[in-house]
Amino acid sequence: MDAARFTRMDEGTAEDWAIIARHSMDHAGRLADRVLAHLALLRGDRGGYRVNRYEHSLQTATRALRDGADEEMVVCALLHDIGDSLGPWNHSDIASSVSAAS
């Protein structure tokens, strides 16, 4: 079984925590794929605007790049609306968390 066996945190063994750590590292290693998948979700969402949120995100990142922004700022510009599908009322908080983890 490739899962921890405990049902209460205080019952976890070293073996259990090693299994959890391995899964956590695997999950963290796929962060970029999940971020790009969420960015792709913006493709069909116009939200009443002339361009969809995906195009808007690309435009924003392109403008930052052309303006000479550093790599971190360009990534933040690209991802600034990524949280719209998860938290439309606080998407900026989600985007800043994702950008900080990237």
Backbone as CSV, one residue per row, in Angstrom:
resi,resn,N_x,N_y,N_z,CA_x,CA_y,CA_z,C_x,C_y,C_z
1,MET,0.846,-1.179,0.000,0.000,0.000,0.000,0.893,1.244,0.000
2,ASP,0.650,2.147,-0.945,1.466,3.354,-1.046,0.714,4.547,-0.463
3,ALA,0.213,4.335,0.745,-0.474,5.406,1.462,-0.218,5.213,2.945
4,ALA,-0.210,6.313,3.655,-0.034,6.226,5.104,-1.164,5.386,5.692
5,ARG,-0.869,4.710,6.780,-1.855,3.815,7.385,-2.589,4.432,8.562
6,PHE,-2.081,5.528,9.088,-2.697,6.087,10.293,-4.016,6.780,9.995
7,THR,-4.832,6.894,11.037,-6.093,7.628,10.934,-6.066,8.879,11.814
8,ARG,-5.057,8.994,12.655,-4.844,10.191,13.478,-3.396,10.622,13.298
9,MET,-3.175,11.925,13.229,-1.833,12.446,12.975,-0.818,11.943,14.001
10,ASP,-1.223,11.836,15.250,-0.275,11.421,16.291,0.059,9.928,16.217
11,GLU,-0.563,9.190,15.317,-0.271,7.767,15.135,0.657,7.512,13.952
12,GLY,1.067,8.568,13.240,1.911,8.411,12.065,3.291,7.889,12.411
13,THR,3.760,6.936,11.639,5.094,6.385,11.821,6.065,7.062,10.855
14,ALA,7.337,6.803,11.041,8.348,7.346,10.123,8.075,6.866,8.698
15,GLU,7.654,5.616,8.569,7.317,5.077,7.240,6.135,5.829,6.630
16,ASP,5.105,6.096,7.432,3.952,6.857,6.960,4.386,8.229,6.452
17,TRP,5.209,8.919,7.241,5.626,10.276,6.874,6.541,10.265,5.656
18,ALA,7.293,9.201,5.471,8.129,9.083,4.268,7.246,8.934,3.026
19,ILE,6.183,8.170,3.141,5.238,8.004,2.034,4.599,9.353,1.703
20,ILE,4.164,10.066,2.721,3.529,11.369,2.519,4.515,12.353,1.896
21,ALA,5.739,12.351,2.368,6.758,13.254,1.817,7.007,12.965,0.339
22,ARG,7.075,11.694,-0.008,7.288,11.311,-1.407,6.145,11.813,-2.287
23,HIS,4.920,11.640,-1.834,3.760,12.117,-2.588,3.746,13.649,-2.672
24,SER,4.115,14.303,-1.592,4.145,15.767,-1.579,5.162,16.299,-2.575
25,MET,6.321,15.691,-2.647,7.353,16.126,-3.590,6.892,15.907,-5.030
26,ASP,6.227,14.795,-5.276,5.705,14.522,-6.613,4.658,15.570,-6.993
27,HIS,3.778,15.865,-6.064,2.731,16.865,-6.306,3.355,18.240,-6.566
28,ALA,4.299,18.637,-5.757,4.962,19.930,-5.926,5.710,19.994,-7.255
29,GLY,6.243,18.881,-7.692,6.984,18.836,-8.946,6.115,19.063,-10.171
30,ARG,4.816,18.920,-10.024,3.887,19.133,-11.137,3.189,20.489,-11.076
31,LEU,3.704,21.397,-10.238,3.078,22.706,-10.073,2.995,23.463,-11.391
32,ALA,4.066,23.502,-12.142,4.066,24.259,-13.402,2.981,23.745,-14.348
33,ASP,2.808,22.435,-14.417,1.767,21.864,-15.282,0.376,22.307,-14.833
34,ARG,0.146,22.328,-13.512,-1.167,22.749,-13.013,-1.400,24.233,-13.264
35,VAL,-0.361,25.041,-13.101,-0.495,26.477,-13.346,-0.839,26.723,-14.808
36,LEU,-0.142,26.050,-15.723,-0.427,26.215,-17.149,-1.821,25.719,-17.504
37,ALA,-2.272,24.658,-16.856,-3.626,24.151,-17.098,-4.668,25.179,-16.651
38,HIS,-4.424,25.819,-15.529,-5.360,26.845,-15.064,-5.314,28.081,-15.956
39,LEU,-4.143,28.400,-16.461,-4.039,29.513,-17.408,-4.865,29.205,-18.657
40,ALA,-4.788,27.975,-19.131,-5.549,27.571,-20.319,-7.054,27.662,-20.090
41,LEU,-7.514,27.511,-18.848,-8.947,27.620,-18.550,-9.492,29.014,-18.863
42,LEU,-8.606,29.993,-18.939,-9.035,31.363,-19.212,-9.360,31.590,-20.681
43,ARG,-9.068,30.613,-21.540,-9.263,30.783,-22.986,-10.693,31.100,-23.375
44,GLY,-11.644,30.487,-22.775,-13.029,30.684,-23.189,-13.766,31.747,-22.401
45,ASP,-13.107,32.403,-21.484,-13.773,33.334,-20.582,-13.511,34.777,-20.993
46,ARG,-14.511,35.393,-21.591,-14.396,36.796,-21.981,-14.863,37.727,-20.862
47,GLY,-15.756,37.258,-20.032,-16.243,38.088,-18.937,-16.828,39.413,-19.394
48,GLY,-17.342,39.447,-20.626,-17.917,40.665,-21.162,-16.920,41.549,-21.908
49,TYR,-15.644,41.179,-21.879,-14.619,41.968,-22.565,-14.461,41.518,-24.019
50,ARG,-13.750,42.302,-24.813,-13.537,41.990,-26.233,-12.571,40.823,-26.430
51,VAL,-11.626,40.639,-25.513,-10.686,39.520,-25.602,-10.899,38.617,-24.392
52,ASN,-10.565,37.350,-24.556,-10.729,36.459,-23.409,-9.582,36.684,-22.413
53,ARG,-9.742,36.121,-21.238,-8.760,36.360,-20.173,-7.393,35.756,-20.501
54,TYR,-7.362,34.717,-21.283,-6.095,34.124,-21.709,-5.334,35.111,-22.596
55,GLU,-6.028,35.646,-23.607,-5.398,36.635,-24.490,-4.944,37.855,-23.692
56,HIS,-5.784,38.290,-22.778,-5.456,39.423,-21.922,-4.185,39.149,-21.106
57,SER,-4.078,37.928,-20.571,-2.898,37.562,-19.792,-1.644,37.581,-20.661
58,LEU,-1.754,37.055,-21.876,-0.612,37.094,-22.803,-0.244,38.532,-23.163
59,GLN,-1.254,39.356,-23.384,-0.993,40.762,-23.702,-0.272,41.458,-22.543
60,THR,-0.726,41.197,-21.337,-0.142,41.827,-20.161,1.315,41.411,-19.985
61,ALA,1.585,40.121,-20.142,2.961,39.636,-20.018,3.839,40.201,-21.130
62,THR,3.305,40.275,-22.328,4.064,40.824,-23.457,4.409,42.285,-23.202
63,ARG,3.463,43.048,-22.697,3.730,44.458,-22.389,4.793,44.591,-21.304
64,ALA,4.722,43.750,-20.301,5.734,43.794,-19.242,7.119,43.471,-19.805
65,LEU,7.178,42.452,-20.659,8.451,42.062,-21.266,9.013,43.193,-22.126
66,ARG,8.167,43.776,-22.960,8.606,44.874,-23.830,9.020,46.114,-23.038
67,ASP,8.451,46.248,-21.848,8.780,47.386,-20.999,10.079,47.163,-20.218
68,GLY,10.667,45.968,-20.379,11.931,45.680,-19.706,11.784,45.105,-18.312
69,ALA,10.606,44.629,-17.967,10.394,44.037,-16.641,11.254,42.787,-16.477
70,ASP,11.608,42.495,-15.242,12.390,41.283,-15.002,11.503,40.046,-15.149
71,GLU,12.132,38.892,-15.146,11.415,37.633,-15.389,10.280,37.409,-14.398
72,GLU,10.518,37.709,-13.132,9.477,37.504,-12.122,8.250,38.367,-12.416
73,MET,8.462,39.610,-12.811,7.345,40.495,-13.112,6.579,40.010,-14.354
74,VAL,7.302,39.503,-15.347,6.640,38.986,-16.552,5.769,37.777,-16.186
75,VAL,6.286,36.897,-15.338,5.508,35.734,-14.900,4.283,36.194,-14.108
76,CYS,4.469,37.162,-13.229,3.333,37.685,-12.461,2.293,38.306,-13.389
77,ALA,2.753,39.023,-14.404,1.827,39.626,-15.366,1.057,38.537,-16.113
78,LEU,1.748,37.470,-16.485,1.102,36.366,-17.191,0.034,35.703,-16.326
79,LEU,0.316,35.554,-15.058,-0.565,34.788,-14.175,-1.538,35.639,-13.376
80,HIS,-1.586,36.932,-13.617,-2.351,37.806,-12.733,-3.837,37.489,-12.670
81,ASP,-4.421,36.877,-13.681,-5.849,36.524,-13.658,-6.087,35.024,-13.505
82,ILE,-5.044,34.269,-13.208,-5.174,32.813,-13.163,-6.172,32.349,-12.099
83,GLY,-6.362,33.138,-11.076,-7.279,32.753,-10.015,-8.741,33.011,-10.317
84,ASP,-9.030,33.610,-11.481,-10.425,33.925,-11.809,-11.337,32.701,-11.770
85,SER,-10.842,31.566,-12.233,-11.690,30.374,-12.273,-11.853,29.748,-10.893
86,LEU,-10.937,30.032,-9.966,-10.990,29.441,-8.632,-11.594,30.372,-7.589
87,GLY,-11.337,31.649,-7.719,-11.834,32.614,-6.742,-12.097,33.949,-7.400
88,PRO,-13.208,34.077,-8.097,-13.462,35.291,-8.865,-13.487,36.571,-8.027
89,TRP,-13.750,36.460,-6.743,-13.814,37.657,-5.928,-12.472,37.978,-5.281
90,ASN,-11.561,37.038,-5.283,-10.235,37.299,-4.702,-9.131,36.712,-5.577
91,HIS,-9.303,36.798,-6.885,-8.340,36.171,-7.800,-6.942,36.759,-7.672
92,SER,-6.830,38.001,-7.250,-5.489,38.588,-7.112,-4.707,37.896,-5.988
93,ASP,-5.393,37.492,-4.927,-4.714,36.774,-3.839,-4.199,35.423,-4.317
94,ILE,-4.996,34.738,-5.118,-4.596,33.440,-5.649,-3.417,33.600,-6.594
95,ALA,-3.482,34.569,-7.490,-2.406,34.789,-8.449,-1.101,35.142,-7.744
96,SER,-1.165,35.963,-6.710,0.067,36.338,-6.025,0.664,35.140,-5.304
97,SER,-0.159,34.249,-4.790,0.344,33.040,-4.132,1.009,32.117,-5.138
98,VAL,0.394,31.940,-6.298,0.952,31.080,-7.343,2.251,31.675,-7.860
99,SER,2.272,32.969,-8.070,3.471,33.628,-8.596,4.625,33.496,-7.620
100,ALA,4.340,33.606,-6.337,5.381,33.489,-5.334,5.956,32.078,-5.290
101,ALA,5.132,31.075,-5.597,5.586,29.687,-5.560,6.345,29.288,-6.818
102,SER,6.166,30.026,-7.903,6.779,29.659,-9.177,8.266,29.879,-9.183
